[in-house]
Structures are given as C-alpha cells and as structure tokens.
Amino acid sequence: MPWLSFGRWQNRLLLVSVTLLAGLAAIVFAIGADLAIEIHRETVHLAWWSSLFIAPAGFALICWLTRRFFPGCEGSGIPQAIAASLTEDSAIRNRLLSVRNIFGKIVLTLIGLLSGASIGREGPTVQVGASILNLISGKRKNGRIAPTRDLIVAGGGAGVASAFNTPLGGIMFAIEELSRYRAFRANSTTLVAVIFAGLMSLATLGNYTYFGRTPAAVGWPDGLWPVLLCGVLGGLAGGISTRLLIASSRGLPGRMGQFKRERPVAFAAACGLATAIIGLSTGGMTWGTGYAESKAALEGTADLPVYFMFAKALVIWIAFISGIPGGIFAPALAIGAGLGANVALMLGIDHNPAILVLGTVAFLAGITQSPITSFVIVMEMTANHQMLMPLMGAAVVAQGFSRSVAPVPLYDALAIDMLKRLTHEEKERKGGGASSDIEPETVSADPAPPPGSAEDAPRAADSPRPT
C-alpha cells in the first residue's frame, strides 16, 4: 500500500513546503520591487538632479558586487534556469542555481530598481524559484522527489505564476519556454509548484490582476487590421530586439567593447548616467519596469507618447549591456503598450485599450517567441476573456515574423552561450581532465540528455536548429 508509505508522504510534504517558500520569496520580492520603485520616484521628485548621481553609483555598485560576490546573477535569470535544466553537470548547475544566487538576485535587482534601471523582477523570480526547488534535487533518504530538471522547470513556472498572479501562464511558461528543446512530460511536480505558489500569492496579496480589468475588445471585421498590424510590427520589433540583445551579449564593437572589457564597473556607471539622462528627458517615463505607465494607459488616465516605446527599448538595452541583474519580461510589456498606442495613432483611432493590449501581446510574443505563453499571460493580466481570439491571432503573427528575423529565441540563445562559457571554465578549472556532457564546441540549441538517463525524452520536432 504505497499510499501509506511515510517516506513518500514526507517527500510530498517537503515538495509542498519548498514550493510555498518559493511563492513567499516571489511575493517578498514583488513587494520590495514596488517599494524600491516608489522610493526612487519620490527621491527624484524631491530633487530631480539626484538621479544623475544615484543611477551611476547604483549601477557601478551592482556591477562590482555581481562580479565580486555573485557571479551567475547577471542578466535576466531565465537563461540561467534554461541552462541549468539542460546541463547534466552538477557543478555548472550549482553555479547557476544556489542559495547565494537567491539572495544576490533579489538584493541586486532591488538596488537596480532603486537606481532607476529599466529592469523587471519577473525574470529574476524565475531563477529564484528554480534555485529554491533545486535545493531538494538529487537522491535523498526516502528516494528522489522528482528528476532535477522537472524541479527546475517547476520552480521557474512557479516564479512566473507568483510574479504575475497568472497560474495558467506559469504552467504554459514551464512547457513552452523552459521545455522548448526537451519534450515536456505531464507530471504533478509542475502542477504542485504552480498551484501552491499561486495559493501563497492569493493568501498574501489577494485575487488581483496585474493590469487591472480591461473590458475593452475589438470587433469583427474592423478588428482584423489592428490584430494584423500589431502582430507584424510587434514581431519585427521583437525579432530586431532579439538579434540586438544576442549580439550585444557576445561583445560590443569598437571602443565601447574595449571600455567594457577593461573597466566594467566604470562602464556600468556610464550606463547608469545614460539611463538617468534619458529618464529626465522623458519626464521619468523610462525609469523602472514601465508598469505604472502601461497600467495608466490601459485605464485611460494617461497617454503614451510616440517616442515612449523607442526610449523604453533604449534604456532596456543600456541596462542589458551594463551587466547588472534584472529581467526584460515586464519592460517588454511596456514597450508593447507603446507599440499599441502608436498603432492606434496610425489607424486614426482614439484611445483604445484593446489595441494597447494587442501591442503588448505582440511584442512579448515577438521577443520571447512563445506565443501561447504570451497570450495566456496577457489575458490573465487583464482579466479579459473577450480578447482571447484577437490575442491569439496577434501572438501567432508576431511569432512568425520574429522567427523570420531571429531564428533563435532570445532566452535560448543566451542560455546556450552561457553553457558554452561555463563548460569551458569548468574544464579549465579541472585541468582539462574532466569532460562535461555538453561540450563547448558542439553545444547546440537542442542538446539531448545522455541515453538511458532519467531525463531521456524525445525532443520537440519543430525546434529551430541554429548553426
């Protein structure tokens, strides 16, 4: 009678407890991020010139702390979770997902928001959730709770569910983004993680929607053109942004690249100064995640100027090349809202929240190339089921155009490059005598698990194969 096994119930209780801890960490992170953004806003409101000192100092401090004490915390956090789920090398996995990285990712991201950086907490929350569930991976006294990869994927999905209060979006993110190159096997681990992380969010923050309720909708056939236009422009913009971010992650050209290599902390300070100047020139619209500006536009209490999406994209890129921790998931939603506002202007339509929502899902699908995750998350964020079909159409069109520009999705390209670098470093550290399951010369975008392993599974047939 396995259901009477004390060991099995102990493992189940441990999984639930750790999942609740991941949800609690995401909630504390969310509250801290909101406070950090508000403190920065109030500080700059009292003394506008303070941003010219706060941002460079904050960027420089974060860069120094990341390089000195928290390697592996730089960037979004989603590539780290993907890389950890792909590798079979425990040394590499522990460098990406650890207790130190949990603390560092949260603290450094909050300092970045205090400094006015255009970063989000959602990507870091994915790495935090994956790191927490990775703590219970491996063989235990009562047997293995779940395969390590399943725990990492479940932790990432729980992070998205808690960050946006979108449980369906968390499940789809785990399937479509974190399991892109390995077939997702339906099991209770991901469901347990997402459900209990969602329950923790519900018990703490209540049943809220990220962008509030947006009842606006587009009709047929008049709504066809906004859907197609948002999908095309969002896909092209997302694809171009993907190529730019991937190229920037591999090195900046000319003197800028030399400056970053030789003096990374000073380069980060220069990025902070540029962020402050752009923020001041736009009236503070580009600081932070862009959540407040997007929500105000969706509610009809404020308009987004034509330049907003371009200025926001610029400061996101500046934060990305600076090397500080922080996600691009939430800022991408703000760019999408700006795109929707510009599309409405092009079509000669007065303020229409529905078109802003279409722009949001289009750019998100374009930069992540995860259309199902994108429209499910945006639908849950706005609590607007009437927009389901238009959101699906815009997301699919955007994903198609984005892939034509950037064949390799952003997070996957960053994860593969990260695995190459870490694998090479591990081989050098071990004196070249040990080999890893993923060689830096042969790593590709669809690495397979070793035959006969616990995670040996067929890969998705439609996965892109970049060279």
C-alpha positions as CSV (number, residue, x, y, z in Angstrom):
1,M,0.0,0.0,0.0
2,P,2.2,2.8,-1.3
3,W,-0.2,5.5,-0.1
4,L,0.6,4.6,3.5
5,S,4.4,5.0,2.9
6,F,5.7,7.5,5.4
7,G,8.7,8.3,3.2
8,R,6.6,9.1,0.2
9,W,4.4,11.5,2.2
10,Q,7.4,13.0,3.7
11,N,8.7,13.8,0.2
12,R,5.4,15.2,-0.8
13,L,5.3,17.5,2.2
14,L,8.8,18.6,1.5
15,L,7.9,19.5,-2.1
16,V,4.8,21.5,-1.0
17,S,6.8,23.3,1.7
18,V,9.6,24.3,-0.6
19,T,7.0,25.4,-3.2
20,L,5.3,27.6,-0.6
21,L,8.7,29.0,0.2
22,A,9.3,29.8,-3.5
23,G,5.9,31.6,-3.6
24,L,6.7,33.5,-0.5
25,A,10.1,34.6,-1.8
26,A,8.4,35.8,-5.0
27,I,5.8,37.8,-3.0
28,V,8.5,39.5,-0.8
29,F,10.4,40.2,-4.0
30,A,7.4,41.8,-5.6
31,I,6.6,44.0,-2.5
32,G,10.3,45.0,-2.3
33,A,10.3,45.9,-6.0
34,D,7.3,48.2,-5.7
35,L,8.8,49.9,-2.7
36,A,12.1,50.4,-4.5
37,I,10.4,52.0,-7.5
38,E,8.3,54.2,-5.3
39,I,11.3,55.4,-3.2
40,H,13.2,56.2,-6.4
41,R,10.2,58.1,-7.8
42,E,9.8,60.2,-4.6
43,T,13.5,60.9,-4.3
44,V,13.7,62.2,-7.9
45,H,10.5,64.2,-7.3
46,L,12.1,66.0,-4.4
47,A,15.5,66.6,-6.2
48,W,15.5,65.8,-9.9
49,W,19.3,66.2,-10.2
50,S,19.8,63.3,-7.7
51,S,19.2,60.8,-10.4
52,L,22.4,61.9,-12.1
53,F,24.3,60.7,-9.1
54,I,22.1,57.8,-7.9
55,A,22.0,55.9,-11.1
56,P,25.7,55.9,-11.9
57,A,26.6,55.0,-8.3
58,G,23.9,52.3,-8.2
59,F,24.9,50.7,-11.5
60,A,28.6,50.7,-10.5
61,L,27.9,49.2,-7.1
62,I,25.7,46.4,-8.6
63,C,28.3,45.6,-11.2
64,W,31.1,45.4,-8.7
65,L,29.0,43.2,-6.3
66,T,27.9,40.9,-9.1
67,R,31.4,40.3,-10.3
68,R,33.0,40.1,-6.9
69,F,30.4,38.1,-4.8
70,F,27.5,37.0,-7.0
71,P,28.7,35.6,-10.4
72,G,25.8,33.9,-12.2
73,C,23.3,36.6,-11.1
74,E,23.9,38.9,-14.1
75,G,21.1,39.4,-16.6
76,S,17.6,38.2,-16.6
77,G,17.6,34.8,-14.8
78,I,15.5,32.9,-17.3
79,P,18.6,31.9,-19.4
80,Q,20.2,30.6,-16.1
81,A,17.1,28.4,-15.4
82,I,17.1,27.1,-19.0
83,A,20.8,26.4,-18.9
84,A,20.6,24.6,-15.6
85,S,17.7,22.4,-16.9
86,L,19.7,21.5,-20.0
87,T,23.1,20.5,-18.4
88,E,23.8,17.3,-16.6
89,D,26.9,18.8,-15.0
90,S,26.0,19.4,-11.3
91,A,28.9,21.8,-10.9
92,I,27.5,24.1,-13.6
93,R,24.0,23.7,-12.3
94,N,25.1,24.7,-8.8
95,R,26.8,27.8,-10.1
96,L,23.6,28.9,-11.7
97,L,21.1,27.9,-9.0
98,S,22.3,28.3,-5.4
99,V,21.4,29.9,-2.1
100,R,23.9,32.6,-2.8
101,N,22.2,33.4,-6.1
102,I,18.8,33.6,-4.5
103,F,20.0,36.3,-2.1
104,G,22.1,38.1,-4.7
105,K,19.4,38.1,-7.4
106,I,16.8,39.6,-5.1
107,V,19.0,42.2,-3.4
108,L,20.9,43.4,-6.6
109,T,17.6,43.7,-8.6
110,L,16.1,45.8,-5.8
111,I,19.2,48.1,-5.8
112,G,18.8,48.4,-9.6
113,L,15.2,49.5,-9.2
114,L,16.3,51.9,-6.5
115,S,18.7,53.3,-9.0
116,G,16.1,53.8,-11.7
117,A,17.2,50.9,-14.0
118,S,14.7,49.8,-16.6
119,I,14.6,46.2,-15.4
120,G,12.0,43.8,-14.2
121,R,11.7,41.3,-11.3
122,E,9.9,38.5,-13.3
123,G,13.0,37.0,-14.9
124,P,14.9,37.1,-11.6
125,T,11.9,35.5,-9.9
126,V,12.2,32.6,-12.3
127,Q,15.8,32.0,-11.3
128,V,14.9,32.4,-7.6
129,G,12.1,29.8,-7.9
130,A,14.2,27.4,-9.8
131,S,17.1,27.8,-7.3
132,I,14.8,27.1,-4.3
133,L,13.3,23.9,-5.8
134,N,16.8,22.8,-6.9
135,L,17.7,22.7,-3.2
136,I,15.7,19.4,-2.9
137,S,17.0,17.8,-6.0
138,G,19.1,14.6,-6.1
139,K,18.8,11.4,-4.2
140,R,17.5,11.6,-0.6
141,K,17.0,9.1,2.2
142,N,13.4,8.5,1.1
143,G,14.2,8.4,-2.6
144,R,14.3,11.1,-5.3
145,I,11.4,13.6,-5.0
146,A,11.5,14.3,-8.8
147,P,14.0,14.5,-11.6
148,T,16.2,17.5,-11.2
149,R,15.1,19.0,-14.5
150,D,11.5,18.7,-13.5
151,L,12.1,20.5,-10.3
152,I,13.9,23.4,-12.1
153,V,11.1,23.7,-14.7
154,A,8.5,23.6,-11.9
155,G,10.4,26.3,-9.9
156,G,10.6,28.5,-13.0
157,G,6.8,28.1,-13.7
158,A,6.0,28.8,-10.0
159,G,8.1,32.0,-10.3
160,V,6.1,33.3,-13.2
161,A,2.8,32.3,-11.6
162,S,3.7,34.2,-8.4
163,A,5.2,37.2,-10.2
164,F,2.2,38.0,-12.3
165,N,-0.5,36.1,-10.4
166,T,-1.1,34.1,-13.6
167,P,-1.2,30.3,-12.7
168,L,-2.1,29.2,-16.3
169,G,0.7,31.5,-17.6
170,G,3.1,29.8,-15.2
171,I,2.3,26.4,-16.5
172,M,2.5,27.5,-20.1
173,F,5.8,29.2,-19.4
174,A,7.2,25.9,-18.0
175,I,6.0,24.0,-21.1
176,E,6.8,26.4,-23.9
177,E,9.8,28.3,-22.7
178,L,11.6,26.1,-20.2
179,S,10.9,22.8,-22.0
180,R,11.4,24.1,-25.6
181,Y,14.1,21.6,-26.6
182,R,13.0,18.7,-24.5
183,A,9.6,17.1,-24.5
184,F,7.5,18.2,-21.5
185,R,6.2,15.2,-19.6
186,A,3.0,16.0,-17.8
187,N,3.5,15.3,-14.1
188,S,2.4,16.5,-10.8
189,T,5.6,18.4,-9.9
190,T,4.9,21.4,-12.1
191,L,1.2,21.5,-11.1
192,V,2.0,21.3,-7.4
193,A,4.6,24.0,-7.7
194,V,2.4,26.4,-9.6
195,I,-0.8,25.7,-7.6
196,F,0.8,26.2,-4.2
197,A,2.9,29.2,-5.3
198,G,-0.4,30.6,-6.6
199,L,-2.1,29.9,-3.3
200,M,0.6,31.7,-1.4
201,S,0.2,34.7,-3.7
202,L,-3.6,34.6,-3.3
203,A,-3.4,34.3,0.5
204,T,-0.9,37.2,0.8
205,L,-1.8,39.7,-2.0
206,G,-5.4,38.7,-2.7
207,N,-7.0,37.8,-6.0
208,Y,-5.7,40.7,-8.1
209,T,-5.0,41.2,-11.8
210,Y,-1.6,42.6,-12.8
211,F,-3.0,45.3,-15.1
212,G,-6.5,45.5,-13.6
213,R,-9.6,44.7,-15.5
214,T,-9.6,45.8,-19.1
215,P,-13.1,45.1,-20.6
216,A,-12.4,46.7,-24.0
217,A,-12.5,44.5,-27.1
218,V,-12.1,44.6,-30.8
219,G,-15.0,43.7,-33.1
220,W,-15.1,41.8,-36.4
221,P,-14.2,42.5,-39.1
222,D,-13.0,46.0,-38.1
223,G,-10.6,44.5,-35.6
224,L,-8.7,42.4,-38.2
225,W,-6.4,45.3,-39.2
226,P,-5.3,46.2,-35.7
227,V,-4.6,42.5,-35.0
228,L,-2.5,42.1,-38.2
229,L,-0.7,45.4,-37.8
230,C,0.2,44.8,-34.2
231,G,1.3,41.3,-34.9
232,V,3.5,42.3,-37.8
233,L,5.1,45.3,-36.2
234,G,5.4,43.6,-32.8
235,G,7.1,40.5,-34.4
236,L,9.5,42.6,-36.4
237,A,10.4,44.8,-33.4
238,G,10.7,41.7,-31.2
239,G,13.0,40.0,-33.7
240,I,15.2,43.0,-34.2
241,S,15.4,43.4,-30.4
242,T,16.3,39.8,-30.0
243,R,19.2,40.0,-32.6
244,L,20.5,43.2,-30.9
245,L,20.5,41.7,-27.4
246,I,22.1,38.5,-28.5
247,A,24.8,40.3,-30.5
248,S,25.4,42.6,-27.5
249,S,25.7,39.7,-25.1
250,R,28.6,38.4,-27.2
251,G,30.5,41.6,-27.2
252,L,30.2,45.3,-28.1
253,P,32.1,46.6,-31.0
254,G,35.0,49.1,-31.1
255,R,36.0,51.3,-28.2
256,M,32.7,50.7,-26.4
257,G,33.5,47.0,-26.2
258,Q,37.1,47.7,-25.2
259,F,35.9,50.1,-22.4
260,K,33.5,47.4,-21.1
261,R,36.2,44.7,-21.1
262,E,38.9,46.8,-19.4
263,R,36.8,48.8,-17.0
264,P,33.4,47.0,-16.4
265,V,32.5,49.0,-13.3
266,A,33.1,52.3,-14.9
267,F,31.2,51.2,-18.0
268,A,28.3,50.3,-15.8
269,A,28.4,53.7,-14.2
270,A,28.3,55.3,-17.7
271,C,25.3,53.2,-18.4
272,G,23.6,54.4,-15.3
273,L,24.3,58.0,-16.2
274,A,22.8,57.4,-19.7
275,T,19.7,55.9,-18.0
276,A,19.4,58.9,-15.8
277,I,19.7,61.4,-18.7
278,I,17.1,59.6,-20.8
279,G,14.8,59.3,-17.8
280,L,15.0,63.0,-17.1
281,S,14.5,63.9,-20.7
282,T,11.3,61.8,-20.9
283,G,9.8,63.1,-17.6
284,G,10.7,59.9,-15.7
285,M,8.6,57.6,-18.0
286,T,11.5,55.2,-18.8
287,W,12.6,54.5,-15.2
288,G,11.7,51.2,-13.6
289,T,9.6,48.4,-15.1
290,G,7.1,50.6,-17.0
291,Y,4.2,49.0,-15.2
292,A,2.7,52.3,-13.9
293,E,2.8,53.9,-17.3
294,S,1.3,50.9,-19.1
295,K,-1.5,50.5,-16.5
296,A,-2.4,54.2,-16.7
297,A,-2.6,54.0,-20.4
298,L,-4.8,50.8,-20.3
299,E,-7.1,52.5,-17.8
300,G,-7.3,55.6,-20.0
301,T,-5.9,58.0,-17.4
302,A,-2.8,58.8,-19.4
303,D,-1.5,58.6,-22.9
304,L,1.8,57.1,-24.1
305,P,3.7,59.5,-26.4
306,V,5.1,58.2,-29.8
307,Y,8.6,58.2,-28.5
308,F,7.9,56.1,-25.4
309,M,8.4,52.6,-27.0
310,F,11.7,53.7,-28.6
311,A,13.0,55.4,-25.4
312,K,12.0,52.4,-23.3
313,A,13.7,50.0,-25.7
314,L,16.9,52.1,-25.5
315,V,17.1,52.1,-21.7
316,I,16.4,48.3,-21.6
317,W,19.3,47.8,-23.9
318,I,21.5,50.0,-21.8
319,A,20.6,48.0,-18.6
320,F,21.3,44.8,-20.5
321,I,24.8,45.7,-21.7
322,S,25.7,47.1,-18.3
323,G,25.7,43.5,-16.9
324,I,23.5,44.2,-13.9
325,P,20.9,41.7,-12.8
326,G,17.4,42.4,-14.0
327,G,14.7,41.0,-16.3
328,I,13.3,42.3,-19.6
329,F,10.0,40.5,-19.4
330,A,8.0,43.3,-17.6
331,P,9.7,46.1,-19.5
332,A,8.8,44.3,-22.7
333,L,5.2,44.7,-21.8
334,A,5.7,48.4,-21.6
335,I,7.3,48.5,-25.0
336,G,4.3,46.6,-26.3
337,A,1.9,49.0,-24.8
338,G,3.8,51.9,-26.5
339,L,3.6,49.9,-29.8
340,G,-0.1,49.5,-29.4
341,A,-0.5,53.2,-28.8
342,N,1.4,54.0,-31.9
343,V,-0.6,51.6,-34.0
344,A,-3.9,53.2,-32.8
345,L,-2.4,56.6,-33.8
346,M,-1.5,55.2,-37.3
347,L,-5.1,53.8,-37.7
348,G,-6.6,57.1,-36.7
349,I,-8.3,55.5,-33.6
350,D,-8.8,57.4,-30.4
351,H,-7.5,55.9,-27.2
352,N,-8.5,52.2,-27.3
353,P,-7.1,50.0,-24.5
354,A,-7.8,46.9,-26.7
355,I,-5.2,47.9,-29.2
356,L,-2.7,48.6,-26.4
357,V,-3.3,45.0,-25.2
358,L,-2.7,43.7,-28.7
359,G,0.6,45.6,-28.9
360,T,1.6,44.2,-25.6
361,V,1.0,40.6,-26.5
362,A,2.5,41.1,-30.0
363,F,5.9,42.4,-28.7
364,L,6.0,39.9,-25.9
365,A,5.5,37.1,-28.3
366,G,8.0,38.6,-30.7
367,I,10.8,38.9,-28.2
368,T,10.2,35.6,-26.5
369,Q,8.8,33.6,-29.5
370,S,6.5,31.9,-27.0
371,P,3.0,32.8,-28.4
372,I,0.9,30.6,-26.2
373,T,2.6,31.8,-23.0
374,S,2.3,35.4,-24.2
375,F,-1.5,35.5,-24.9
376,V,-2.3,33.4,-21.8
377,I,-0.3,35.7,-19.5
378,V,-1.7,38.9,-21.1
379,M,-5.2,37.5,-20.9
380,E,-4.8,36.7,-17.2
381,M,-3.2,40.1,-16.6
382,T,-6.2,42.0,-18.0
383,A,-8.9,39.5,-17.0
384,N,-10.4,40.0,-20.4
385,H,-11.5,36.7,-22.0
386,Q,-13.3,38.6,-24.8
387,M,-9.9,39.3,-26.3
388,L,-8.8,35.7,-26.4
389,M,-9.1,35.2,-30.2
390,P,-7.5,38.6,-31.1
391,L,-4.7,38.0,-28.6
392,M,-4.1,34.5,-30.1
393,G,-4.0,36.0,-33.7
394,A,-1.6,38.8,-32.8
395,A,0.7,36.5,-30.9
396,V,0.9,33.9,-33.7
397,V,1.5,36.5,-36.3
398,A,4.2,38.2,-34.2
399,Q,6.0,34.9,-33.5
400,G,6.1,34.1,-37.2
401,F,7.6,37.5,-38.2
402,S,10.0,37.4,-35.2
403,R,11.4,34.0,-36.2
404,S,12.0,35.2,-39.8
405,V,14.2,37.9,-38.3
406,A,15.8,36.0,-35.4
407,P,15.7,32.2,-35.9
408,V,16.9,31.5,-32.4
409,P,14.7,32.7,-29.4
410,L,16.4,35.2,-27.1
411,Y,16.5,33.3,-23.8
412,D,17.6,30.1,-25.5
413,A,20.5,31.8,-27.3
414,L,21.6,33.4,-24.1
415,A,21.3,30.0,-22.3
416,I,23.4,28.2,-24.9
417,D,26.1,30.8,-24.9
418,M,26.2,30.6,-21.1
419,L,26.5,26.9,-21.2
420,K,29.4,27.1,-23.6
421,R,31.3,29.6,-21.4
422,L,30.6,27.7,-18.1
423,T,31.5,24.3,-19.6
424,H,34.8,25.8,-20.9
425,E,35.5,27.3,-17.5
426,E,34.8,24.0,-15.7
427,K,37.2,22.1,-18.0
428,E,39.9,24.7,-17.3
429,R,39.3,24.5,-13.6
430,K,39.6,20.8,-13.6
431,G,42.7,21.0,-15.7
432,G,41.1,19.7,-18.8
433,G,41.0,16.2,-17.5
434,A,37.2,16.0,-17.0
435,S,34.6,16.4,-19.6
436,S,31.1,17.6,-19.4
437,D,28.0,16.3,-21.0
438,I,27.8,19.4,-23.1
439,E,31.0,20.3,-24.9
440,P,31.6,24.0,-25.7
441,E,32.5,23.1,-29.3
442,T,29.4,21.0,-30.0
443,V,26.7,22.6,-27.9
444,S,23.6,23.5,-29.9
445,A,20.1,24.8,-29.3
446,D,18.7,21.4,-28.8
447,P,21.0,19.4,-26.6
448,A,19.9,15.9,-25.7
449,P,20.2,14.1,-22.4
450,P,22.5,11.1,-22.3
451,P,20.9,7.8,-23.3
452,G,19.4,5.9,-20.5
453,S,19.3,8.8,-18.1
454,A,16.2,9.6,-16.0
455,E,15.5,12.6,-18.2
456,D,15.9,10.9,-21.6
457,A,13.0,12.0,-23.6
458,P,12.2,12.9,-27.3
459,R,12.8,16.4,-28.3
460,A,10.3,18.7,-29.9
461,A,10.1,18.1,-33.6
462,D,9.6,21.7,-34.6
463,S,12.5,23.1,-32.6
464,P,14.7,25.5,-34.6
465,R,18.2,24.3,-35.2
466,P,20.6,27.3,-35.4
467,T,24.1,26.9,-36.7
